[in-house]
Amino acid sequence: MSSSPAPVSIFDGIPSPVDDGACAHLTGLSVPSLALPSTSGEAVDLSALDGLTVVFIYPRTAEAGAEIASEWKQTPGAFGCSAESCSFRDNHSNLRDLGVTHLFGLSTQDSSYQQEMAERFKLDYAVLSDHALAFTQALNLPTFEYNGMTLLKRVTLAIEGGKISRTLYPVFPPDKAPEQVLAWLRTRKPKST
């Protein structure tokens, strides 16, 4: 009997990020009241939303048809933003079924850039822009520099009642981020109302 070879992942050979403790302070923090531009065309204040909100934070997606630089692929935690965004799209209904009221992506790219990406990937959730880094600075989110840009490290936040109730960091591989959230949702005790 022959066995099938293990499936090849686009993340094979990609360095995984390490937990550097940069998100240890986040769980329990109040989310700042900021109006973040979104691909829905409306500003979103994450501190004011009811229910359970999941925000997956990522560095940046590539332009349509752009060649991905090998340097980007070898930067731990950088590569995989498109795969992560599409995986959240594909798992959105599963997240809703387990109590997620709101789902957002968030990066430091501007809204017009994000809008093209959201349309290209047919995302069924809004993507938020922290182009001015106000949200990043208010929460002291981990960043890194790449080609003169300040980019966010990949992290997933669960927000309830204006506070961060769960932080998933580091996230790797990025396309499995929704599975991490779903695993947590299956074990969590919902907040009593």
C-alpha positions in Angstrom: 0.0 0.0 0.0 1.5 3.3 -1.0 0.8 6.5 1.0 0.2 9.8 -0.6 2.8 12.5 -0.1 2.0 15.2 2.4 0.4 18.2 0.9 2.8 21.0 0.1 2.1 24.3 1.8 3.1 27.8 0.5 4.5 28.2 4.0 7.0 25.3 3.8 10.4 26.8 4.2 9.0 30.1 5.5 10.5 31.2 8.9 7.9 31.3 11.6 7.7 34.2 14.0 8.6 33.7 17.7 6.6 34.9 20.7 8.7 37.9 21.7 6.2 38.9 24.4 5.2 42.0 22.4 1.5 41.2 22.9 1.5 40.0 26.5 0.1 43.4 27.7 -3.0 43.4 25.4 -5.5 41.0 27.0 -7.8 43.0 29.3 -6.9 46.4 27.8 -9.7 48.8 26.8 -9.8 49.4 23.1 -9.3 53.1 22.2 -12.3 55.0 20.8 -11.0 55.8 17.3 -12.9 56.1 14.0 -10.9 53.8 11.7 -11.6 54.1 7.9 -13.0 50.9 6.4 -13.5 49.3 3.1 -17.3 49.5 3.8 -17.0 53.3 3.4 -17.9 53.9 7.0 -15.6 54.6 9.9 -15.6 51.9 12.6 -15.0 52.4 16.3 -14.1 49.0 17.7 -14.6 50.2 21.3 -18.3 50.8 20.6 -19.4 47.5 19.0 -21.8 45.1 20.7 -21.1 41.4 20.9 -17.9 39.6 20.1 -15.6 41.2 17.6 -12.6 39.5 16.0 -9.9 41.6 14.4 -7.0 40.0 12.6 -4.1 42.3 12.2 -1.6 41.7 9.3 1.3 43.5 7.8 0.2 44.2 4.2 -1.2 42.5 1.1 0.6 42.7 -2.2 -0.7 44.6 -5.2 -2.5 42.5 -7.8 -0.1 40.5 -9.9 3.0 41.7 -7.9 6.0 39.5 -7.5 6.6 38.6 -3.9 10.2 39.5 -3.0 12.2 36.6 -1.4 13.3 39.1 1.3 9.6 39.5 2.3 9.1 35.7 2.4 12.1 35.3 4.6 11.0 38.0 7.1 9.4 36.0 9.9 5.6 36.7 10.1 5.5 38.9 7.0 4.4 36.5 4.2 0.8 35.2 3.9 -1.5 38.2 4.3 -3.6 37.3 1.2 -3.9 33.7 2.3 -5.0 34.8 5.8 -7.5 37.3 4.4 -9.0 34.6 2.2 -9.0 32.0 4.9 -11.0 34.3 7.2 -13.5 34.9 4.3 -13.8 31.2 3.9 -14.4 30.6 7.6 -16.6 33.7 8.2 -19.9 31.7 8.6 -18.2 29.2 11.0 -17.0 32.1 13.1 -20.6 33.6 13.1 -22.0 30.2 14.1 -19.7 30.2 17.2 -20.7 33.7 18.3 -18.6 36.2 16.4 -20.7 39.3 15.8 -18.2 41.4 13.8 -15.1 40.3 11.8 -12.5 42.8 10.5 -9.0 42.7 9.0 -6.7 45.6 9.9 -3.5 46.9 8.4 -1.6 50.1 8.0 -2.4 50.3 4.3 -4.7 53.1 3.3 -8.4 52.4 2.6 -8.2 52.8 -1.2 -5.5 50.2 -1.4 -7.5 47.9 0.9 -10.6 48.4 -1.1 -9.0 47.0 -4.3 -7.8 44.0 -2.3 -11.2 43.4 -0.7 -12.9 43.5 -4.1 -10.2 41.3 -5.7 -10.6 38.6 -3.0 -14.4 39.1 -2.7 -14.1 39.6 1.1 -17.4 39.5 2.9 -16.1 41.6 5.9 -14.6 45.1 6.1 -10.9 45.8 6.4 -9.9 48.7 8.6 -7.0 51.1 8.0 -4.7 52.3 10.7 -2.7 54.3 8.2 -2.1 57.0 10.7 -0.9 54.4 13.3 -3.2 55.9 16.0 -4.7 52.4 16.9 -1.2 50.9 16.8 0.3 53.5 19.1 -2.7 53.5 21.5 -2.4 49.8 22.1 1.4 49.6 21.7 0.9 46.9 19.0 4.1 45.3 17.7 5.5 46.6 14.4 8.4 46.1 12.1 10.1 48.2 9.5 10.2 47.1 5.8 11.4 49.2 2.9 10.7 52.4 4.9 7.2 51.3 5.9 6.0 50.7 9.5 4.0 47.5 9.4 2.1 45.6 12.0 3.1 42.2 13.1 0.4 39.6 12.7 -1.9 39.2 15.7 -5.6 38.4 16.2 -7.7 40.2 18.9 -11.1 39.2 20.3 -12.9 42.2 21.7 -16.0 42.2 24.0 -17.5 45.1 25.7 -14.8 47.4 24.5 -12.0 45.3 26.0 -9.6 42.8 24.5 -10.7 39.4 25.9 -8.2 37.2 23.9 -5.0 37.7 22.0 -3.5 35.2 19.6 0.1 35.9 18.9 2.2 34.9 17.1 0.1 33.7 14.3 1.6 31.0 12.0 0.9 29.8 9.4 -1.3 32.7 8.5 -3.9 30.7 6.6 -4.6 28.7 9.8 -5.4 31.8 11.9 -9.2 31.3 11.6 -8.7 27.7 12.9 -6.9 29.1 16.0 -9.9 31.4 16.6 -12.4 28.6 16.0 -10.5 26.3 18.5 -10.7 29.1 21.1 -14.3 29.8 20.5 -15.2 26.1 21.0 -13.7 26.2 24.5 -14.6 29.7 25.7 -17.3 30.5 28.1 -19.4 33.4 26.7 -19.7 36.5 28.8 -23.0 36.6 30.7 -25.2 39.5 29.8 
